[in-house]
Amino acid sequence: MTMPDRLRLPLSFDPNALRRDLEALTAIDWTAHFVTQNYEGDWSVIPLRGPAGALHPIQMIYADPAATAFADTPYLGGCPYFLSVISTFRCDIQCVRLMRLTPGSAIKEHRDYDLDAERGVARIHIPITTNPGVVFEVNRMPVTMAPGEAWYLRLTDPHRVINGGTTDRVHLVLDAVVNDWMTEMLEQARALQPA
């Protein structure tokens, strides 16, 4: 199975409900992404699900390729809509994070060498807040994502993000294990792509 580098999944979620759950976490501190050479400005994370037993926020946001057990963090319990979104995916979900890129910040072009459906883990992006100044590129081609949409992105390919707008860009990001259900979802998405 070889998938395109981007697919909009045939799923959609309520942007207002996504924002309500995000707002429920306003008292939580965002953790700066630990791969500091990959960005300029503020790229930060709230971990909602991560490796089981992780206690420190950095451990919670690290997508450890050797991890075999995953658990929800305490932050997810107060977010009923996020829980509903996650339960829509009828496959094992490893890590779930809120990923924020503040205005004027940029994620430099890089590759995540273990994040593609062909290797068994599909990274799904669900925008919550964005603005017209956000540019997300995979293979130097823009991917325009609207709040509530769900996108598979093959992040083993070169990708970068710039927030040239005036508001935060926040995505709900899930690492989903590719099973028969996810394979079917990706195939449906590919069939719906414009020719």
C-alpha positions in Angstrom: 0.0 0.0 0.0 1.5 3.3 -1.1 -0.5 6.4 -0.1 -0.3 10.0 -1.4 1.5 12.5 0.8 -1.8 14.0 1.9 -5.4 12.8 2.1 -8.4 14.5 3.5 -10.3 11.8 5.4 -14.0 11.3 4.9 -14.5 12.5 8.5 -15.5 15.9 10.0 -15.7 17.2 13.5 -17.5 20.2 15.1 -15.1 23.2 15.1 -17.0 24.8 18.0 -16.9 21.7 20.2 -13.2 21.3 19.4 -12.6 24.9 20.5 -14.6 24.4 23.7 -12.4 21.5 24.7 -9.3 23.6 23.8 -10.6 26.5 26.0 -11.2 24.0 28.9 -7.4 23.6 29.0 -6.5 27.3 29.3 -5.0 26.8 32.8 -2.6 24.1 31.5 0.9 25.2 30.6 2.0 24.4 27.0 5.3 22.5 26.8 7.9 23.7 24.3 8.6 21.1 21.7 11.8 19.4 22.6 13.4 19.2 19.1 14.4 22.9 19.2 16.5 22.8 16.1 13.3 22.1 14.0 11.6 25.5 14.8 11.8 29.2 15.5 9.5 30.9 17.8 6.9 29.0 19.9 5.9 25.5 18.9 4.4 23.9 21.9 2.4 20.9 23.0 -0.2 19.7 25.5 0.0 15.9 25.7 -3.4 14.1 25.8 -2.2 10.5 25.3 1.3 9.2 25.4 3.6 6.4 26.5 2.1 4.6 29.6 3.9 5.5 32.8 5.3 8.8 31.5 5.1 11.4 34.2 7.1 14.4 32.9 5.5 16.5 30.1 8.5 15.9 27.8 8.1 12.1 28.3 4.4 12.5 27.6 4.9 14.3 24.2 7.8 12.1 23.0 6.6 9.6 20.4 8.9 6.8 21.5 9.1 4.3 18.7 9.9 1.5 21.2 6.8 2.2 23.3 4.2 -0.5 23.2 1.7 0.7 25.9 -0.1 4.0 25.8 -2.4 5.8 28.2 -4.5 9.0 28.4 -2.9 11.9 30.4 -4.9 13.6 33.1 -5.6 16.5 30.7 -7.8 14.5 28.5 -10.3 13.7 31.2 -11.8 17.2 31.1 -12.2 17.1 27.3 -15.3 15.1 26.4 -15.3 16.1 22.7 -11.7 15.2 22.2 -12.5 11.8 23.7 -15.4 11.5 21.3 -13.2 12.4 18.3 -10.5 9.8 19.4 -13.2 7.1 19.7 -14.2 7.7 16.1 -11.0 6.1 15.0 -11.5 2.3 15.2 -7.9 1.5 15.5 -5.3 1.7 18.3 -4.3 5.3 19.0 -0.8 5.7 20.3 -0.1 9.4 21.1 -2.5 12.4 21.0 -1.4 15.9 21.3 -2.5 19.5 20.9 0.2 21.2 18.9 0.3 25.0 18.8 2.3 27.3 16.6 2.1 30.9 17.6 2.0 33.9 15.3 5.4 34.6 13.6 6.7 31.1 14.5 7.9 28.5 12.0 8.6 24.8 11.9 11.6 24.3 9.7 11.5 21.7 6.9 12.3 18.3 8.3 11.2 14.7 8.1 9.7 12.3 10.8 11.2 9.0 9.7 8.6 6.8 11.3 5.3 8.5 10.5 3.7 7.1 7.4 0.9 4.6 6.8 3.3 2.3 4.9 5.3 1.9 8.2 2.2 1.3 10.2 1.5 4.6 11.9 -0.7 7.3 10.3 -0.4 10.8 11.7 -3.8 12.5 11.6 -4.1 16.3 11.9 -7.4 17.9 12.9 -7.2 21.7 12.9 -8.9 23.5 15.8 -7.7 27.1 15.2 -6.0 28.4 12.2 -5.8 31.6 10.0 -5.2 32.5 6.4 -1.5 33.2 7.2 -0.7 29.6 8.1 1.2 27.7 5.4 1.6 24.0 5.9 3.7 22.4 3.1 4.4 18.7 2.4 7.0 18.2 -0.4 6.9 22.0 -0.8 3.3 21.9 -1.8 0.7 23.6 0.4 -1.9 21.6 2.3 -4.9 23.8 3.2 -6.7 22.4 6.2 -9.9 23.9 7.8 -11.1 23.5 11.4 -12.9 20.2 11.9 -11.3 18.5 8.9 -9.2 15.3 9.4 -6.1 14.9 7.3 -3.5 12.1 6.9 -0.1 13.5 6.1 2.9 11.4 5.2 5.5 13.1 7.4 8.4 10.9 6.4 8.4 13.4 3.4 9.8 16.9 3.9 7.4 19.3 5.5 7.3 22.7 7.2 4.8 25.1 8.7 4.8 28.9 8.9 2.3 30.9 11.0 2.3 34.3 9.2 -1.0 35.2 10.8 -2.0 37.0 14.0 -3.6 34.1 15.9 -2.5 30.7 17.1 -2.6 27.6 14.9 -3.6 24.7 17.1 -4.1 21.1 15.7 -5.3 18.0 17.5 -2.7 15.4 16.3 -3.3 11.6 16.6 -0.8 8.8 15.8 -3.1 6.0 14.6 -2.0 2.4 14.1 -2.8 1.3 10.6 -5.3 -1.6 10.7 -8.0 -2.8 8.3 -10.3 0.1 9.3 -7.6 2.7 8.8 -6.6 1.2 5.5 -10.2 1.4 4.3 -10.5 5.0 5.5 -7.3 6.0 3.6 -8.5 4.1 0.5 -11.9 6.0 0.7 -10.0 9.3 1.0 -7.9 8.5 -2.0 -11.0 7.6 -4.0 -12.5 11.0 -3.2 -9.4 13.0 -4.3 -9.9 15.1 -7.4 -8.3 13.5 -10.5 
